[in-house]
Amino acid sequence: MNYVLPLIPALPLVAFVVTLFLGKWWLKDSAHWIPIVAMAASFVLSVAAFLAIRGEEHAIVVELWRWIPVGDFQVPIAFQLDQLSAVMLLVVTGVGTLIFIYSKGYMHHDPGYYRFFAYLSLFAFSMLMLVLGSNYLLLYLGWELVGLCSYYLIGFYYHKPSAASAGKKAFLTNRVGDFGFGIGVMLIFVTFGTLDYIEVFEKVEHHVASEGVLLAIGLLLFLGAMGKSAQFPLHVWLPDAMEGPTPVSALIHAATMVTAGVYMVARSSVIFASAPTAMLVVGAVGAFTAIFAASIGLAQNDIKRVMAYSTVSQLGYMFMALGIGAWVAAIFHLVTHAFFKALLFLGSGSVIHSLSGEQDMRKMGGLAKKIPFTYWTLMAGALALSGIVPFAGFWSKDEILGMNFKGGGYVIWAVGLIAAFITAFYTFRLIFMTFWGESRMDPEVEKHVHESPWSMVVPLMVLGVLSVFGGFLGFPPENGVFHKFLEPVFHQANEILHVEHHYFGMLDFVLMVVSVVVALSGVFFAYLFYVKRPDELPQKAGAVSQPLYKAILNKWYIDEFYNATIIRLTVDGSRWLWRVVDAGVIDGAVNGVGRLWDIAGRVVSPFQTGRVQNYAVVMFIGLFVIVTAVIVF
């Protein structure tokens, strides 16, 4: 592991440097090979790391060198491999490799081809550093680097004002959360005298800090997670991030980057377990975000924006699990979500590619027979996202709902169940509007509809298989292979919470049946609205609740609220400060000194006559005054 762990992030970093500097002139149309091979090699090494940590009770730590040695502030460049980081490595490198391969076909004719793969490689390096770091400062380094990469990739089409604006919005929104995260990291060092995970968690267990301090640390860390994982009210950047190329949406905004906040809270499980109020906040924010984002997805017509709000909603489910101490369930849903959401985004990209860039579902329809591979793989992803048994999303989502119910969180369970119904409805609304019914395509577009190339279809098939069978890793619920594998990581937190292992029983079976019935109801209503009576029911529903429909269509006017309050106050306040402080006080002081000397110059200028005798008289008077003063005093 001394050689394997450093190589996992190093390979994408080398690919980034080589592709960035040689891609334009030397690699050109072959700029994808080095990033793809590097990512695939990192995946192979990640599998080796996964096998090495299997069955181990303690983490493997590999220290490369001492990064910051300043008195008591000692921060090494060190990698920590445990079961949690091993799972995240497989998700990042495995799904990442498939998306890199997909990008070869999707981005082939783009003039910024080499630049795109360079940015993807830098992102992979950043995410791997975030996952592998053994201390909070390395986590923070990777955290900021993935934010930078998201800015580059969201604004990849920088010539489009909407893309440039979306990149800037993502960067600034994340700065709000990252500010809290940074303060939280500082507070950890001030409190515990170290940033190393193992040492921090040991000191938390020994009650070095009070519950109030741990609450402050937990809330500050969660503020960072709210930004990166797009939780309300810092969710507004993620839907606009769809301005980036579709592979970016799949890699960064579905499978990896947005899960960084979930990973960070799970990694800090000992801190959160020792601050119950912080866990309550995490669960409440997650539940509200889940249903809030799901409601917005109901009325969106852009195929990628539907998926974007679905991502925000599913991340809410993960935080619902973290809020009750269901650490493994949260990571389990993170993994299954990576499979089916990457599939759904890449499938959406395949549809867009087939329709020459069209993203409006109202201009689609009847595509099932024209692009069958895309249709069937997207169908698998839609069933997984909707929580239909036995697809992957069912097992992880149902476990989260079930653990909330059994833990006494009946309100959160009910909210999650309603969100599940809405999710199934808008997911199959997308399927029916895109692939079923009569064609609503422009005739010129319809003539050129074609299945995507194999470099795009094969990753869809692999992700489709994972979306169908990936959930069985967590069977039986709460006691499956996945849970047993991750148990050592969360042993400390579970001891603090006095968590007892539950086994599959009749209550679990009943809750599973309820979840499936709710999800199937959502599919049925979507079928009724958009297949059986598409020209009648949607219009009637919109007419009956016109204000509600407009509010959902306009994303509950959150962006407008921010524009009218925070952004307007910031802009107006900045202008006021410029006029009053900058122009009035600072420039006024500098200009005042200049005017003072100008006045002084005007006062003394009459004495500058140019006549020597006048100067001699003045010198004589001056000497007389000085001598007189000396004699008298």
VEXKOLNU-522681 format. One line per field, with one value per residue (C-alpha): x, y, z; residue in one letter; residue number from 0. Coordinates in nm, 2 decimals. Example, Ala and Ser with C-alpha at 12.3 -4.5 7.8 and 13.67 -1.06 7.14 Angstrom:
BEGIN
x c(1.23:1.37)
y c(-0.45:-0.11)
z c(0.78:0.71)
type c(A:S)
seq c(0:1)
! end
This chain:
BEGIN
x c(0.00:0.30:0.32:-0.04:-0.22:0.00:-0.03:-0.42:-0.44:-0.10:-0.20:-0.49:-0.26:0.00:-0.28:-0.39:-0.05:0.04:-0.30:-0.31:0.03:0.05:-0.31:-0.36:-0.05:0.05:-0.24:-0.52:-0.80:-0.63:-0.63:-0.86:-0.63:-0.39:-0.68:-0.88:-0.58:-0.48:-0.83:-0.87:-0.53:-0.64:-0.95:-0.74:-0.53:-0.84:-0.96:-0.63:-0.67:-1.03:-0.90:-0.62:-0.85:-1.12:-1.14:-0.90:-1.00:-0.77:-0.70:-0.38:-0.20:0.07:0.26:0.47:0.62:0.55:0.36:0.33:0.56:0.50:0.53:0.23:0.07:0.20:0.02:0.15:0.07:-0.07:-0.33:-0.57:-0.72:-1.02:-1.34:-1.51:-1.23:-1.21:-1.58:-1.54:-1.23:-1.42:-1.71:-1.49:-1.26:-1.51:-1.79:-1.53:-1.37:-1.70:-1.78:-1.43:-1.50:-1.85:-1.69:-1.48:-1.79:-1.99:-1.73:-1.54:-1.61:-1.57:-1.29:-1.20:-1.16:-0.81:-0.91:-1.22:-1.02:-0.75:-1.01:-1.18:-0.84:-0.77:-1.12:-1.04:-0.72:-0.89:-1.17:-0.93:-0.72:-1.04:-1.13:-0.78:-0.66:-0.59:-0.66:-0.91:-0.66:-0.60:-0.98:-1.02:-0.75:-0.94:-1.27:-1.15:-0.99:-1.31:-1.49:-1.24:-1.28:-1.66:-1.61:-1.40:-1.63:-1.96:-1.83:-1.66:-1.86:-1.73:-1.85:-2.21:-2.32:-2.55:-2.26:-2.02:-2.29:-2.37:-2.00:-1.97:-2.29:-2.17:-1.83:-1.98:-2.26:-2.00:-1.79:-2.07:-2.06:-1.68:-1.64:-1.82:-1.63:-1.30:-1.39:-1.50:-1.15:-0.98:-1.21:-1.11:-0.74:-0.80:-1.00:-0.80:-0.46:-0.46:-0.63:-0.56:-0.88:-0.78:-0.64:-0.94:-1.19:-1.00:-1.01:-1.38:-1.44:-1.24:-1.46:-1.18:-1.44:-1.78:-2.10:-2.15:-1.81:-1.88:-2.22:-2.05:-1.80:-2.07:-2.29:-1.99:-1.88:-2.24:-2.26:-1.98:-2.17:-2.48:-2.29:-2.11:-2.40:-2.66:-2.88:-3.14:-3.09:-2.75:-2.90:-2.95:-2.62:-2.67:-2.96:-2.78:-2.47:-2.65:-2.50:-2.19:-2.14:-2.35:-2.05:-1.97:-2.33:-2.29:-1.94:-1.94:-2.31:-2.45:-2.19:-1.90:-1.85:-2.20:-2.15:-1.84:-2.06:-2.22:-1.87:-1.74:-2.03:-2.00:-1.62:-1.69:-1.95:-1.79:-1.82:-2.18:-2.27:-2.14:-2.36:-2.72:-2.85:-2.62:-2.76:-3.11:-3.03:-2.87:-3.18:-3.43:-3.25:-3.21:-3.58:-3.69:-3.45:-3.57:-3.94:-3.86:-3.64:-3.87:-4.16:-3.97:-3.88:-4.25:-4.28:-3.93:-3.92:-3.54:-3.44:-3.12:-3.28:-3.53:-3.23:-3.06:-3.35:-3.37:-3.00:-3.07:-3.37:-3.17:-2.88:-3.15:-3.23:-2.86:-2.86:-3.19:-3.00:-2.70:-2.93:-3.04:-2.70:-2.77:-2.42:-2.40:-2.74:-2.63:-2.32:-2.51:-2.75:-2.45:-2.32:-2.64:-2.73:-2.39:-2.49:-2.84:-2.79:-2.48:-2.68:-2.97:-2.75:-2.55:-2.87:-3.01:-2.69:-2.74:-3.09:-2.96:-2.68:-2.93:-3.15:-2.87:-2.86:-3.24:-3.31:-3.68:-3.89:-4.19:-4.01:-3.94:-4.16:-4.17:-3.80:-3.81:-3.79:-3.54:-3.27:-3.35:-3.02:-3.06:-3.43:-3.38:-3.08:-3.26:-3.56:-3.34:-3.21:-3.57:-3.69:-3.39:-3.44:-3.82:-3.74:-3.91:-3.81:-3.56:-3.36:-3.07:-3.24:-3.52:-3.29:-3.10:-3.39:-3.62:-3.36:-3.33:-3.71:-3.74:-3.47:-3.63:-3.96:-3.81:-3.61:-3.93:-3.88:-4.24:-4.26:-3.93:-4.05:-4.38:-4.19:-3.96:-4.25:-4.42:-4.09:-4.06:-4.41:-4.32:-3.98:-4.15:-4.40:-4.15:-3.91:-4.16:-4.30:-3.95:-3.96:-4.31:-4.26:-3.93:-3.98:-4.35:-4.64:-4.64:-4.33:-4.33:-3.99:-3.90:-3.91:-3.56:-3.43:-3.63:-3.47:-3.13:-3.22:-2.96:-2.84:-2.52:-2.18:-2.06:-1.82:-2.14:-2.37:-2.13:-2.09:-2.47:-2.50:-2.25:-2.43:-2.76:-2.64:-2.52:-2.85:-3.04:-2.82:-2.61:-2.87:-2.82:-2.50:-2.72:-2.94:-3.07:-3.13:-2.91:-2.71:-2.59:-2.24:-2.21:-2.30:-2.06:-1.78:-1.83:-1.90:-1.55:-1.55:-1.86:-1.79:-1.69:-1.99:-2.23:-2.10:-2.16:-2.52:-2.57:-2.69:-2.81:-2.82:-3.16:-3.24:-3.50:-3.85:-4.22:-4.21:-3.94:-4.14:-4.45:-4.25:-4.10:-4.45:-4.56:-4.26:-4.32:-4.69:-4.62:-4.36:-4.58:-4.86:-4.63:-4.56:-4.93:-5.03:-4.74:-4.88:-5.23:-5.12:-4.87:-4.97:-5.35:-5.47:-5.17:-5.38:-5.62:-5.50:-5.17:-5.36:-5.65:-5.41:-5.22:-5.55:-5.68:-5.37:-5.23:-5.05:-4.89:-4.79:-4.63:-4.44:-4.31:-4.22:-4.03:-3.85:-4.05:-3.90:-3.59:-3.35:-3.58:-3.58:-3.20:-3.18:-3.42:-3.26:-2.90:-2.77:-2.95:-2.84:-2.48:-2.47:-2.64:-2.43:-2.11:-2.21:-2.28:-1.95:-1.78:-1.94:-1.91:-1.61:-1.39:-1.47:-1.56:-1.33:-1.02:-1.01:-1.12:-0.83:-0.58:-0.72:-0.75:-0.38:-0.31:-0.54:-0.38:-0.04:-0.18:-0.32:0.01:0.19:-0.04:0.02:0.40:0.43:0.43:0.75:0.92:1.01:1.34:1.53:1.84:1.81:1.46:1.59:1.89:1.64:1.43:1.74:1.86:1.52:1.52:1.86:1.76:1.45:1.66:1.94:1.69:1.50:1.82:1.93:1.59:1.50)
y c(0.00:0.23:0.25:0.18:0.45:0.75:0.62:0.62:1.01:1.06:0.89:1.14:1.43:1.32:1.28:1.63:1.79:1.59:1.65:2.02:2.10:1.86:1.80:2.09:2.04:1.68:1.46:1.65:1.40:1.13:1.35:1.11:0.81:0.92:1.03:0.71:0.48:0.67:0.65:0.28:0.22:0.41:0.19:-0.13:0.00:0.09:-0.27:-0.38:-0.14:-0.26:-0.62:-0.52:-0.35:-0.62:-0.78:-0.53:-0.38:-0.07:0.18:0.17:0.51:0.59:0.92:1.07:1.38:1.64:1.91:2.19:2.17:2.49:2.43:2.23:2.26:1.94:1.84:1.55:1.45:1.12:0.88:0.68:0.36:0.21:0.06:0.39:0.54:0.20:0.22:0.58:0.50:0.23:0.47:0.76:0.56:0.30:0.53:0.79:0.54:0.47:0.84:0.91:0.64:0.79:1.14:1.01:0.97:1.26:1.53:1.40:1.70:1.97:2.22:2.21:1.83:1.82:2.08:1.89:1.57:1.77:1.92:1.58:1.44:1.73:1.67:1.30:1.38:1.63:1.39:1.11:1.35:1.44:1.07:0.95:1.23:1.13:1.47:1.75:1.99:1.74:1.69:2.07:2.09:1.83:2.00:2.33:2.17:1.99:2.33:2.49:2.20:2.23:2.60:2.51:2.23:2.40:2.70:2.48:2.66:2.99:3.17:3.11:3.38:3.13:2.88:3.14:3.27:2.91:2.85:3.17:3.09:2.75:2.89:3.17:2.96:2.70:2.98:3.03:2.68:2.65:2.95:2.76:2.44:2.63:2.78:2.43:2.29:2.57:2.51:2.14:2.23:2.48:2.23:1.91:2.03:1.81:1.76:1.39:1.19:0.91:1.15:1.38:1.10:0.95:1.28:1.32:0.98:1.09:1.40:1.65:1.90:1.99:1.91:2.28:2.29:1.97:2.11:2.42:2.20:1.98:2.27:2.44:2.12:2.06:2.41:2.31:1.99:2.19:2.39:2.10:1.86:2.12:2.11:2.38:2.68:2.64:2.41:2.68:2.62:2.26:2.29:2.57:2.35:2.16:2.42:2.21:1.91:1.61:1.39:1.67:1.65:1.27:1.27:1.58:1.65:1.30:1.04:1.21:1.57:1.63:1.33:1.49:1.64:1.31:1.15:1.42:1.39:1.01:1.05:1.28:1.04:1.04:1.42:1.42:1.12:1.32:1.62:1.50:1.85:1.86:1.53:1.65:1.95:1.73:1.50:1.79:1.97:1.65:1.57:1.91:1.92:1.58:1.68:2.04:1.95:1.66:1.91:2.13:1.83:1.78:2.08:2.10:2.04:2.03:1.66:1.74:1.98:1.71:1.49:1.78:1.83:1.45:1.46:1.73:1.53:1.20:1.38:1.48:1.11:1.05:1.33:1.19:0.87:1.05:1.25:0.93:0.76:0.53:0.58:0.27:0.32:0.67:0.54:0.25:0.50:0.71:0.40:0.29:0.65:0.68:0.38:0.48:0.86:0.84:0.61:0.86:1.16:0.97:0.83:1.19:1.29:1.01:1.14:1.49:1.36:1.17:1.48:1.72:1.90:1.92:1.91:2.01:1.70:1.87:1.84:1.46:1.15:0.82:0.76:0.41:0.23:0.48:0.45:0.12:0.08:0.42:0.36:0.03:0.14:0.46:0.25:0.05:0.38:0.52:0.20:0.22:0.59:0.53:0.26:-0.03:-0.37:-0.53:-0.25:-0.09:0.23:0.03:-0.14:0.17:0.41:0.17:0.11:0.48:0.51:0.20:0.30:0.64:0.47:0.22:0.50:0.70:0.95:0.91:1.27:1.23:0.88:1.03:1.32:1.07:0.85:1.15:1.25:0.89:0.91:1.24:1.10:0.80:1.04:1.29:1.01:0.83:1.16:1.19:0.84:0.87:1.22:1.12:0.77:0.69:0.84:1.04:1.22:1.59:1.64:1.90:1.71:1.81:1.68:1.36:1.27:1.26:1.07:0.79:0.56:0.69:0.53:0.23:0.43:0.59:0.29:0.04:0.25:0.28:-0.10:-0.15:0.11:-0.05:-0.38:-0.22:-0.03:-0.36:-0.58:-0.34:-0.32:-0.68:-0.59:-0.45:-0.76:-0.84:-0.48:-0.36:-0.69:-0.74:-0.78:-0.40:-0.33:-0.59:-0.45:-0.09:-0.18:-0.12:0.24:0.34:0.13:0.43:0.64:0.34:0.29:0.65:0.62:0.28:0.14:-0.21:-0.44:-0.51:-0.80:-0.83:-0.89:-0.86:-0.48:-0.44:-0.65:-0.43:-0.11:-0.25:-0.32:0.03:0.18:-0.02:0.05:0.43:0.41:0.21:0.47:0.74:0.54:0.48:0.84:0.94:0.68:0.82:1.18:1.14:0.83:0.77:1.13:1.36:1.63:1.66:1.58:1.79:2.09:2.04:1.99:2.31:2.50:2.38:2.49:2.76:2.95:2.63:2.52:2.85:2.84:2.49:2.59:2.89:2.68:2.83:3.17:3.10:3.25:3.56:3.59:3.57:3.83:4.06:4.03:3.90:3.98:4.32:4.41:4.31:4.50:4.81:4.79:4.76:5.07:5.26:5.15:5.26:5.61:5.67:5.48:5.44:5.76:5.97:5.85:5.68:5.88:6.19:6.16:6.12:6.40:6.62:6.58:6.68:6.98:7.08:7.10:7.29:7.55:7.56:7.61:7.90:8.06:8.06:8.11:8.50:8.47:8.31:8.64:8.53:8.83:8.75:9.05:8.94:8.60:8.76:8.97:8.66:8.47:8.76:8.78:8.40:8.41:8.71:8.52:8.20:8.39:8.60:8.28:8.11:8.41:8.48:8.11)
z c(0.00:0.04:-0.34:-0.44:-0.24:-0.37:-0.73:-0.72:-0.72:-0.89:-1.22:-1.30:-1.19:-1.45:-1.71:-1.63:-1.67:-1.99:-2.16:-2.07:-2.21:-2.50:-2.59:-2.82:-3.04:-3.00:-2.88:-3.06:-3.14:-2.92:-2.61:-2.44:-2.43:-2.15:-1.91:-1.98:-1.93:-1.61:-1.47:-1.55:-1.39:-1.08:-1.07:-1.08:-0.80:-0.61:-0.64:-0.50:-0.21:-0.15:-0.13:0.10:0.36:0.35:0.70:0.86:1.19:1.17:0.89:0.69:0.70:0.45:0.52:0.24:0.40:0.65:0.47:0.74:1.04:1.25:1.62:1.74:1.39:1.22:0.90:0.69:0.33:0.44:0.30:0.51:0.37:0.55:0.44:0.38:0.17:-0.02:-0.11:-0.22:-0.43:-0.62:-0.69:-0.80:-1.02:-1.14:-1.24:-1.35:-1.59:-1.75:-1.79:-1.93:-2.20:-2.26:-2.30:-2.59:-2.81:-2.66:-2.69:-3.00:-3.22:-2.96:-3.02:-2.65:-2.65:-2.49:-2.24:-2.13:-2.06:-1.88:-1.65:-1.59:-1.49:-1.25:-1.10:-1.05:-0.87:-0.65:-0.55:-0.48:-0.26:-0.07:-0.02:0.07:0.30:0.65:0.81:0.78:0.60:0.32:0.30:0.28:0.00:-0.21:-0.12:-0.26:-0.56:-0.67:-0.63:-0.87:-1.11:-1.10:-1.19:-1.49:-1.61:-1.56:-1.75:-2.01:-2.28:-2.16:-2.48:-2.36:-2.11:-1.94:-1.89:-1.76:-1.52:-1.40:-1.32:-1.13:-0.94:-0.84:-0.73:-0.52:-0.36:-0.26:-0.10:0.15:0.27:0.24:0.47:0.75:0.67:0.70:1.03:1.15:1.06:1.25:1.55:1.54:1.56:1.84:2.04:1.99:1.89:1.58:1.25:1.21:1.19:1.43:1.69:1.67:1.71:2.00:2.18:2.11:2.28:2.58:2.62:2.56:2.42:2.56:2.37:2.29:2.11:1.93:1.83:1.68:1.50:1.36:1.24:1.07:0.90:0.79:0.65:0.41:0.33:0.25:-0.01:-0.18:-0.16:-0.26:0.04:0.10:0.10:-0.08:-0.35:-0.61:-0.80:-0.89:-1.14:-1.32:-1.34:-1.61:-1.85:-1.85:-2.09:-2.00:-1.89:-1.63:-1.50:-1.46:-1.30:-1.08:-1.02:-0.98:-0.89:-0.71:-0.62:-0.47:-0.25:-0.09:0.18:0.26:0.28:0.50:0.75:0.75:0.80:1.10:1.24:1.59:1.61:1.50:1.72:2.02:1.92:1.89:1.80:1.50:1.39:1.42:1.21:0.94:0.93:0.92:0.64:0.45:0.48:0.38:0.08:-0.04:-0.07:-0.17:-0.47:-0.57:-0.60:-0.83:-1.05:-1.12:-1.36:-1.53:-1.90:-1.96:-1.94:-1.75:-1.51:-1.40:-1.32:-1.14:-0.90:-0.86:-0.75:-0.49:-0.36:-0.34:-0.15:0.09:0.16:0.24:0.50:0.64:0.70:0.85:1.08:1.26:1.27:0.98:0.85:0.64:0.48:0.37:0.21:0.06:-0.11:-0.21:-0.40:-0.56:-0.65:-0.82:-1.04:-1.15:-1.15:-1.36:-1.59:-1.61:-1.69:-1.95:-2.09:-2.11:-2.28:-2.53:-2.61:-2.65:-2.87:-3.09:-3.12:-3.22:-2.89:-2.81:-2.43:-2.41:-2.34:-2.50:-2.83:-2.80:-2.79:-2.97:-2.93:-2.78:-3.12:-3.27:-2.99:-2.81:-2.62:-2.47:-2.39:-2.21:-2.01:-1.91:-1.81:-1.58:-1.42:-1.39:-1.21:-0.97:-0.90:-0.84:-0.58:-0.77:-0.63:-0.71:-0.86:-0.68:-0.56:-0.38:-0.13:-0.02:-0.02:0.15:0.42:0.49:0.52:0.73:0.98:1.02:1.10:1.34:1.51:1.58:1.31:1.18:1.04:0.84:0.72:0.60:0.42:0.26:0.15:-0.02:-0.18:-0.31:-0.47:-0.64:-0.75:-0.92:-1.09:-1.24:-1.33:-1.54:-1.67:-1.82:-1.96:-2.11:-2.26:-2.41:-2.54:-2.55:-2.74:-3.07:-3.19:-3.12:-3.27:-3.53:-3.87:-3.96:-3.62:-3.65:-3.99:-3.82:-3.50:-3.45:-3.17:-3.00:-3.08:-2.88:-2.67:-2.53:-2.53:-2.35:-2.04:-2.03:-2.04:-1.76:-1.54:-1.63:-1.50:-1.18:-1.14:-1.16:-0.94:-0.73:-0.45:-0.36:-0.19:0.09:0.13:0.38:0.50:0.79:0.78:0.43:0.29:0.24:0.60:0.75:0.54:0.66:1.02:1.15:1.03:1.22:1.53:1.75:1.65:1.70:2.05:2.14:2.00:2.16:1.83:1.83:1.52:1.39:1.17:0.89:1.03:0.96:1.02:0.76:0.51:0.57:0.52:0.20:0.07:0.15:-0.02:-0.34:-0.35:-0.31:-0.59:-0.82:-0.76:-0.88:-1.19:-1.25:-1.22:-1.46:-1.70:-1.66:-1.71:-1.99:-2.18:-2.14:-2.13:-2.21:-2.38:-2.09:-1.74:-1.73:-1.85:-1.60:-1.31:-1.41:-1.44:-1.11:-0.92:-1.14:-0.86:-0.73:-1.07:-1.15:-0.81:-0.89:-1.25:-1.12:-0.85:-0.57:-0.66:-0.45:-0.71:-0.74:-0.36:-0.35:-0.63:-0.45:-0.11:-0.06:-0.41:-0.43:-0.08:-0.16:-0.48:-0.34:-0.02:-0.23:-0.43:-0.10:0.04:-0.28:-0.27:0.10:0.22:-0.09:-0.27:0.04:0.32:0.15:-0.17:0.03:0.27:0.00:-0.21:0.10:0.17:-0.19:-0.16:0.17:0.02:-0.28:-0.04:0.15:-0.18:-0.27:0.07:0.05:-0.32:-0.29:-0.08:-0.38:-0.56:-0.71:-0.57:-0.36:-0.14:-0.03:0.07:0.26:0.46:0.54:0.65:0.87:1.03:1.09:1.25:1.47:1.59:1.67:1.85:2.05:2.16:2.27:2.47:2.63:2.71)
type c(M:N:Y:V:L:P:L:I:P:A:L:P:L:V:A:F:V:V:T:L:F:L:G:K:W:W:L:K:D:S:A:H:W:I:P:I:V:A:M:A:A:S:F:V:L:S:V:A:A:F:L:A:I:R:G:E:E:H:A:I:V:V:E:L:W:R:W:I:P:V:G:D:F:Q:V:P:I:A:F:Q:L:D:Q:L:S:A:V:M:L:L:V:V:T:G:V:G:T:L:I:F:I:Y:S:K:G:Y:M:H:H:D:P:G:Y:Y:R:F:F:A:Y:L:S:L:F:A:F:S:M:L:M:L:V:L:G:S:N:Y:L:L:L:Y:L:G:W:E:L:V:G:L:C:S:Y:Y:L:I:G:F:Y:Y:H:K:P:S:A:A:S:A:G:K:K:A:F:L:T:N:R:V:G:D:F:G:F:G:I:G:V:M:L:I:F:V:T:F:G:T:L:D:Y:I:E:V:F:E:K:V:E:H:H:V:A:S:E:G:V:L:L:A:I:G:L:L:L:F:L:G:A:M:G:K:S:A:Q:F:P:L:H:V:W:L:P:D:A:M:E:G:P:T:P:V:S:A:L:I:H:A:A:T:M:V:T:A:G:V:Y:M:V:A:R:S:S:V:I:F:A:S:A:P:T:A:M:L:V:V:G:A:V:G:A:F:T:A:I:F:A:A:S:I:G:L:A:Q:N:D:I:K:R:V:M:A:Y:S:T:V:S:Q:L:G:Y:M:F:M:A:L:G:I:G:A:W:V:A:A:I:F:H:L:V:T:H:A:F:F:K:A:L:L:F:L:G:S:G:S:V:I:H:S:L:S:G:E:Q:D:M:R:K:M:G:G:L:A:K:K:I:P:F:T:Y:W:T:L:M:A:G:A:L:A:L:S:G:I:V:P:F:A:G:F:W:S:K:D:E:I:L:G:M:N:F:K:G:G:G:Y:V:I:W:A:V:G:L:I:A:A:F:I:T:A:F:Y:T:F:R:L:I:F:M:T:F:W:G:E:S:R:M:D:P:E:V:E:K:H:V:H:E:S:P:W:S:M:V:V:P:L:M:V:L:G:V:L:S:V:F:G:G:F:L:G:F:P:P:E:N:G:V:F:H:K:F:L:E:P:V:F:H:Q:A:N:E:I:L:H:V:E:H:H:Y:F:G:M:L:D:F:V:L:M:V:V:S:V:V:V:A:L:S:G:V:F:F:A:Y:L:F:Y:V:K:R:P:D:E:L:P:Q:K:A:G:A:V:S:Q:P:L:Y:K:A:I:L:N:K:W:Y:I:D:E:F:Y:N:A:T:I:I:R:L:T:V:D:G:S:R:W:L:W:R:V:V:D:A:G:V:I:D:G:A:V:N:G:V:G:R:L:W:D:I:A:G:R:V:V:S:P:F:Q:T:G:R:V:Q:N:Y:A:V:V:M:F:I:G:L:F:V:I:V:T:A:V:I:V:F)
seq c(0:1:2:3:4:5:6:7:8:9:10:11:12:13:14:15:16:17:18:19:20:21:22:23:24:25:26:27:28:29:30:31:32:33:34:35:36:37:38:39:40:41:42:43:44:45:46:47:48:49:50:51:52:53:54:55:56:57:58:59:60:61:62:63:64:65:66:67:68:69:70:71:72:73:74:75:76:77:78:79:80:81:82:83:84:85:86:87:88:89:90:91:92:93:94:95:96:97:98:99:100:101:102:103:104:105:106:107:108:109:110:111:112:113:114:115:116:117:118:119:120:121:122:123:124:125:126:127:128:129:130:131:132:133:134:135:136:137:138:139:140:141:142:143:144:145:146:147:148:149:150:151:152:153:154:155:156:157:158:159:160:161:162:163:164:165:166:167:168:169:170:171:172:173:174:175:176:177:178:179:180:181:182:183:184:185:186:187:188:189:190:191:192:193:194:195:196:197:198:199:200:201:202:203:204:205:206:207:208:209:210:211:212:213:214:215:216:217:218:219:220:221:222:223:224:225:226:227:228:229:230:231:232:233:234:235:236:237:238:239:240:241:242:243:244:245:246:247:248:249:250:251:252:253:254:255:256:257:258:259:260:261:262:263:264:265:266:267:268:269:270:271:272:273:274:275:276:277:278:279:280:281:282:283:284:285:286:287:288:289:290:291:292:293:294:295:296:297:298:299:300:301:302:303:304:305:306:307:308:309:310:311:312:313:314:315:316:317:318:319:320:321:322:323:324:325:326:327:328:329:330:331:332:333:334:335:336:337:338:339:340:341:342:343:344:345:346:347:348:349:350:351:352:353:354:355:356:357:358:359:360:361:362:363:364:365:366:367:368:369:370:371:372:373:374:375:376:377:378:379:380:381:382:383:384:385:386:387:388:389:390:391:392:393:394:395:396:397:398:399:400:401:402:403:404:405:406:407:408:409:410:411:412:413:414:415:416:417:418:419:420:421:422:423:424:425:426:427:428:429:430:431:432:433:434:435:436:437:438:439:440:441:442:443:444:445:446:447:448:449:450:451:452:453:454:455:456:457:458:459:460:461:462:463:464:465:466:467:468:469:470:471:472:473:474:475:476:477:478:479:480:481:482:483:484:485:486:487:488:489:490:491:492:493:494:495:496:497:498:499:500:501:502:503:504:505:506:507:508:509:510:511:512:513:514:515:516:517:518:519:520:521:522:523:524:525:526:527:528:529:530:531:532:533:534:535:536:537:538:539:540:541:542:543:544:545:546:547:548:549:550:551:552:553:554:555:556:557:558:559:560:561:562:563:564:565:566:567:568:569:570:571:572:573:574:575:576:577:578:579:580:581:582:583:584:585:586:587:588:589:590:591:592:593:594:595:596:597:598:599:600:601:602:603:604:605:606:607:608:609:610:611:612:613:614:615:616:617:618:619:620:621:622:623:624:625:626:627:628:629:630:631:632)
! end
